[in-house]
Amino acid sequence: MTDSKSPYTPPLRHNWLTPAYDTAIRVLTRESAWRTALIQQINPLPDDRILDVGCGTGTLAIALNRLAPEADIIGIDPDAAALERAHAKVDSGIRSLRFLEGFLSEAALPLNWKPTKIISSLVLHQTSKTTKRQILHAMHDLLDEKGEIHIADYGFQKGLVMRALFRLTVQMLDGVADTQPNADGILPELMREAGLTVDETRTLVTPTGSISLYRATPRGLLAP
Ligand SMILES: C[S@@+](CC[C@H](N)C(=O)[O-])C[C@H]1O[C@@H](n2cnc3c(N)ncnc32)[C@H](O)[C@@H]1O
């Protein structure tokens, strides 16, 4: 549970820790390694419509906008304080990058806006199993028929060392209930259940446990 009993977990679980979020992620997760790998995997193109689910303070969406300024990018997140930080990091003249406050749903997006790529980083480990399912099903339903999903998150924690690091860091902060299913390797299973074909493309060891990268497509359309 969170400070405010809100229906979601804020970036570092407690609202008062949000100002420290970017620094904590940089220092504790080998951020440049996994984010760079994720960005390479996403490979943003000028005609992409990219939706970043749980964009938080906007780091990923902003990096993609710098690489592909013509791509239409939307970051969505329920946390107003995180979005305020995202806005503060962006030049106000940029029109191809927008941040919306809310949960993932068709109604939250501009009319007829079908993403070619749906992306998400470090969100699913902080949500209940029911919400993980809802998010993955919504991603499947909202995606353009030839679109791709790219996710980076704490996945299966292989071996005693990764499990211990994860337990002593992420689980101390975020609790066990939402995080343990990830550590037990549930994400690919839930993605398949949502009608996706999934490929775990990379696993990166960090001081807080291993972070896995996934590429998923609607079943039968696995990207090359
Ligand atoms: C650990 S932060 C990750 C932020 C960002 N994606 C990153 O890579 O730095 C998790 C974010 O997920 C958001 N979040 C929590 N529950 C969510 C939900 N059900 N749907 C969408 N976003 C959610 C939180 O507000 C928070 O900003």
The ligand as a Tripos MOL2 file, in Angstrom:
@<TRIPOS>MOLECULE
LIG
   27    29     1     0     0
SMALL
NO_CHARGES

@<TRIPOS>ATOM
      1 C1          8.8980    2.5780  -11.0780 C.3       1 LIG1
      2 S1          7.9820    3.7600  -11.9590 S.3       1 LIG1
      3 C2          8.6160    3.5970  -13.6210 C.3       1 LIG1
      4 C3          8.5780    4.9040  -14.3660 C.3       1 LIG1
      5 C4          9.1540    4.8800  -15.7730 C.3       1 LIG1
      6 N1          8.4420    3.9620  -16.6300 N.3       1 LIG1
      7 C5         10.6240    4.5390  -15.7600 C.2       1 LIG1
      8 O1         11.0550    3.6640  -16.4950 O.co2     1 LIG1
      9 O2         11.3700    5.2370  -15.0610 O.co2     1 LIG1
     10 C6          6.3970    2.9970  -12.1230 C.3       1 LIG1
     11 C7          5.3620    3.9620  -12.6840 C.3       1 LIG1
     12 O3          4.1730    3.2330  -12.9780 O.3       1 LIG1
     13 C8          3.0720    4.0330  -12.6530 C.3       1 LIG1
     14 N2          1.9410    3.1360  -12.4200 N.ar      1 LIG1
     15 C9          1.6280    2.4650  -11.2940 C.ar      1 LIG1
     16 N3          0.5140    1.7440  -11.4830 N.ar      1 LIG1
     17 C10         0.1430    1.9190  -12.7660 C.ar      1 LIG1
     18 C11        -0.9300    1.4480  -13.5700 C.ar      1 LIG1
     19 N4         -1.8500    0.5990  -13.0890 N.pl3     1 LIG1
     20 N5         -1.0040    1.8570  -14.8630 N.ar      1 LIG1
     21 C12        -0.0750    2.7040  -15.3510 C.ar      1 LIG1
     22 N6          0.9650    3.1830  -14.6390 N.ar      1 LIG1
     23 C13         1.0600    2.8190  -13.3680 C.ar      1 LIG1
     24 C14         3.4930    4.8110  -11.4150 C.3       1 LIG1
     25 O4          2.7500    5.9840  -11.2400 O.3       1 LIG1
     26 C15         4.9730    5.0720  -11.7430 C.3       1 LIG1
     27 O5          5.1600    6.3250  -12.3430 O.3       1 LIG1
@<TRIPOS>BOND
     1     1     2 1
     2     2     3 1
     3     2    10 1
     4     3     4 1
     5     4     5 1
     6     5     6 1
     7     5     7 1
     8     7     8 2
     9     7     9 1
    10    10    11 1
    11    11    12 1
    12    11    26 1
    13    12    13 1
    14    13    14 1
    15    13    24 1
    16    14    15 ar
    17    14    23 ar
    18    15    16 ar
    19    16    17 ar
    20    17    18 ar
    21    17    23 ar
    22    18    19 1
    23    18    20 ar
    24    20    21 ar
    25    21    22 ar
    26    22    23 ar
    27    24    25 1
    28    24    26 1
    29    26    27 1
@<TRIPOS>SUBSTRUCTURE
     1 LIG1         1 GROUP 0 **** ****
